Every structure is written in structure tokens, then in C-alpha cells.
Amino acid sequence: MSLTVGVDIGGTKIAAGVVDEAGRVLEEVRRETPATDPEGVEDRIADAIAGLRERHDVEAVGVGAAGFVDASRSHVLFAPNVAWRDEPLKSDLEKRIGLPVVVENDANAAAWGEFRFGAGVDVDDLLALTVGTGVGGGLVLDGALYRGGFGVAAEVGHMRVVPGGHICGCGNRGCWEQYAAGSALVREAREVAVAGSPMAAALVERAGGNPLDITGPMVTSAARDGDAFAQELLAQVGRWLGEGIAILAAILDPVMVAVGGGTSEAGDLLLDPTREVFRSGLTGRRYRPELEIRRAQLGGAAGMIGAADLARR
């Protein structure tokens, strides 16, 4: 049985797991991310892998990093949450651990995981969206991960949908993720709560009386409990998702879109409005095949599983 390690690197945590050929995570360990110390991040990755190798015979390592990864899958060109700038991550890690390493964008790795073992196992073309604090994207076309000419394709969260709109962490204004992500959900909830609207009273109560402590999971929980305002907040984010997916369908024509990430925990409270607006905005609607919008299946392990499988290949 072929075993590889998948590593998912975020701004606060490093998750590493041993993954078998069927996409099963046999063991997982976690380390904190020293985000301002690039060498320290590599130390933590190497330490996590070393611990796993004490108990498993692994052949290679796949690393999913939140940032731009070059076409050779070796350098992290830029990472917004870790101090990596043109970081030779592949060669650095290979020297430390003595195993082959593949570096991939984390959303690309998650898309590959869903394609191989999750929501997309029955299709050859899919767009995977990771809807959390932002909106990440990964694209599989004709059974192959599409990375673009420079390795940085499918950064769909940074489509500009509202010129001059909300400022984005990328430096532009009006990016899709400013309206279709969990951060938008929280921003809108807090703004209404701070204004003292009684619509937000239940959310403020869940936050212990402080509107600025409202979180995305609180909104989702309230919506599931029937709170009309929380449901409308999720529907608003869903409508923005639908608008963007309609645009992407006109360009990419995938068979299926898999929606994952923390905000997708809301399920159909998010996805039903997404589907409705998508259908109303689809170019040539009623006269063309319509893609299916599904909830992703692998949860937070998608990037780890996908990175491990890419390393195996």
C-alpha cells in the first residue's frame, strides 16, 4: 500500500496527515504556524513529518500552501498569511526530510481531493470553491488540475465584481470574496448589530452582548434554529455566490461546482439561494446543459488529502 503525507499550511496551524491510495487519512498531527518566521514554518513542517514517519512508511510529501505557487510546484511566490516571498519550499523541505516534495496551492489541492475522492468522483470537469474567510478556487479540466501558464490560475475570489467596492486584503476593491465569503457574512451581521437593530438581537445574545464578537458559526447556528435575520444573511452571501458562479460558468463551463469551506456548513441555507441566482444569471439558460452545485464532501481534510495524492502522482 502506497502512503504519502499531505500537509495543509494555514496562517495559524499546520495539519499533516498520512493518506493512503483510497484517500483515507490514517493519522493526523497538528502544529502551530509561526507565520512571521519562514524558517520556523519549515521546522514545524519537518517536525510533523518526522513524527508521522516514525509510525508509517511514506514515499513522498505534498504540501498545500495558501498563496501563489509557481508553475514548477517548487516556490511559493507569495503567501498572504505566512511571510513567504519567492520561498524555495520544495528544495528546502527535501533537504530537511529526504523525501520527494510537491508544493501546490491549498485550494488547488482541495479541488484535487474533491475530484479524486469527494464530491467530484463522477465527473471529469469541476470547479471547487473554498468559502471561508475568503473564497479560494481550484479547477480540474478533462481530469487534470488546471494551473495556468504561471501556476496561479483559479484565484476566483479576486474577480472584481463591484468596482470601487469593499477593500480586499489583496489591495484591490470589490473582489468577489468581499461579498461571497464568511467575512462578508460577519461584516454585515456586526454592522446591523452595532446599529442597534432588533433584527440582530438574537445574534448579539449569542455573542454575549457584544456585537463585535459575532462569528460566522454563530450566524449559521442561529439560521439553523430558525432566526430569520441569520437566514437572510446566509441567503445574501448565497446570492453573491450564485452571481459569481454564473460568470465562471460562462468562461469555464465546468460540469459541477463543489462548495466547501467553513461557510458551506450552512448547507442548503446557503446553497439554495446560490442555485436560484445562478440559474437566473446563466448565459443561455434553458438552452444549454446546466452545471450542478454540490456541497463538498471532504471538509477540512480536502487540502491534505489532495496534496498527498498529488505527491503520489
Secondary structure, 3 states (H helix, E strand, C coil): CCCEEEEEECCCEEEEEEECCCCCEEEEEEEECCCCCHHHHHHHHHHHHHHHHCCCCCCCEEEEECCEECCCCCCEEECCCCCCEEECHHHHHHHHHCCCEEEEEHHHHHHHHHHHHCCCCCCCCEEEEEECCCEEEEEEECCEECCCCCCCCCCHHHCECCCCCCECCCCCECECHHHHCHHHHHHHHHHHHHCCCHHHHHHHHHCCCCHHHCCHHHHHHHHHCCCHHHHHHHHHHHHHHHHHHHHHHHHHCCCEEEEECHHHHHCHHHHHHHHHHHHHHCCCCCCCCCCEEEECCCHHHHHHHHHHHHHHC
